[in-house]
Amino acid sequence: MNKEAQKFLVLGILFVFPVLIYLFFASGKNNFSTLPILSESVDEIESWTTDRGDRIQLEDRITILGFWGRALDRKRGDALNLNQKIYKRFYEFNDFQFVMVLEEGQQEAVSLLQKELTEGVGTDLVKWNFIYADSLGIQQFFQSLKTPLQLDAQLSRPEVFIVDKERKLRGRDDDEGKAVLYGFNAESVAEINNKMLDDVKVILAEYRRALKKYNKPEKE
């Protein structure tokens, strides 16, 4: 190859490569500017009471929802993973909350877990909510997510779910090109870091853009 041809080749690479990079990231931005809706009309929980005696709701909240039933003894690791990787990073955003569903009778175990979450790192648990119901109520609430998943014998799941302010289940409808991702496995630090963290950022960004559009202040 002569020097003139080499010159045009180098110039071509220098021109084309940045364009390809731009198109790649522009495509990614479009794909992930919103988080897909997987189902709608998740049941409301405003009639349920939290461990603090408060009444909470899903409407107008961005909720990380988990089903721990009567399996709290094996959910300690899940709680620590979620607390460290998700909750502590985002709990100061307006209208963001954690809601964990348990069977009646788990209150004492929850108190011990809350103590563990606050010790050492001093986590403010103001947005951690634990709600209680009987087995039928838990099953009915879980079914309102409209997923193909089933609760186990202890009324629990390893996944936690993202529910938006309109009570719609959000997730990935083409996870790694092959599957629908309804929830995020809280037992897996890798899945929390590599998938859930990104998706929580996406949905918070959605609402920040909407708030800015209507000139409403929100925590950055």
Residue pairs with C-beta under 8 A, 6 or more apart in sequence:
1 9
32 198
32 202
33 202
33 205
33 206
34 202
34 206
35 162
35 164
35 170
35 171
35 172
35 199
35 202
35 203
35 206
36 170
36 171
36 172
36 173
37 164
37 168
37 169
37 170
38 146
38 147
38 168
38 169
38 170
38 171
38 173
38 180
38 182
39 145
39 146
39 147
39 168
39 169
40 166
40 167
40 168
40 169
41 144
41 167
41 168
42 58
42 144
42 145
42 163
42 167
42 168
42 169
43 140
43 141
43 144
43 167
44 57
44 58
44 59
44 167
45 56
45 57
45 58
45 99
45 131
45 141
46 55
46 56
46 57
46 59
47 55
48 55
48 56
48 131
48 132
48 133
49 55
49 131
49 132
50 56
50 129
50 130
50 131
51 107
51 110
51 111
51 114
51 129
51 130
51 131
51 132
52 129
54 129
56 97
56 99
56 129
56 131
58 65
58 99
58 163
58 167
59 165
59 166
59 167
60 95
60 165
61 95
61 96
61 97
61 165
62 93
62 95
62 96
62 97
62 162
62 163
62 164
62 165
62 203
62 204
62 207
63 97
63 98
63 99
63 162
63 163
63 164
64 82
64 86
64 87
64 97
64 98
64 99
64 160
64 161
64 162
64 200
65 99
65 100
65 101
65 160
65 161
65 162
65 163
66 78
66 82
66 98
66 99
66 100
66 101
66 157
66 159
66 160
66 161
66 186
67 100
67 101
67 138
67 142
67 151
67 155
67 156
67 157
68 75
68 78
68 100
68 101
68 102
68 106
68 156
69 101
69 102
69 103
69 135
69 138
69 151
69 152
69 154
69 155
69 156
70 102
70 103
70 105
70 106
70 154
70 155
70 156
71 152
71 154
71 155
71 156
72 102
72 106
72 109
72 110
72 113
73 109
75 113
75 156
76 113
76 116
77 187
78 158
78 160
78 186
78 187
79 113
79 117
80 116
80 117
81 186
81 187
81 189
81 192
82 98
82 160
82 186
82 192
83 117
83 123
83 128
85 189
85 192
85 193
85 196
85 197
86 192
86 196
86 197
86 200
87 98
87 123
87 127
87 128
88 121
88 123
89 197
90 96
90 200
90 204
91 98
91 124
91 126
91 127
92 219
93 204
93 218
93 219
94 218
94 219
95 165
95 207
96 127
96 204
97 127
97 129
98 127
98 128
98 129
99 129
99 131
100 128
100 129
100 130
100 131
101 131
101 132
101 133
101 138
101 141
101 142
102 110
102 130
102 131
102 132
103 132
103 133
103 134
103 135
103 138
103 155
104 132
104 133
104 134
105 132
106 130
106 132
107 132
110 130
114 125
114 128
117 123
117 125
117 128
118 125
133 141
135 155
138 151
138 155
139 151
139 155
142 151
142 157
145 161
145 169
145 182
146 169
147 169
147 182
147 183
148 182
149 157
149 159
149 182
149 183
151 157
157 183
158 185
158 186
158 187
159 182
159 183
159 184
159 185
159 186
160 183
160 184
160 186
160 196
161 169
161 171
161 182
161 183
161 184
162 169
162 170
162 171
162 183
162 184
162 199
162 200
162 203
163 169
163 170
164 170
164 203
165 207
169 182
170 199
170 203
171 180
171 181
171 182
171 183
171 199
172 180
172 181
172 195
172 199
173 180
174 180
175 181
175 195
181 195
184 191
184 192
184 195
184 196
184 199
185 191
185 192
186 192
207 218
208 218
208 220
211 217
211 218
212 218
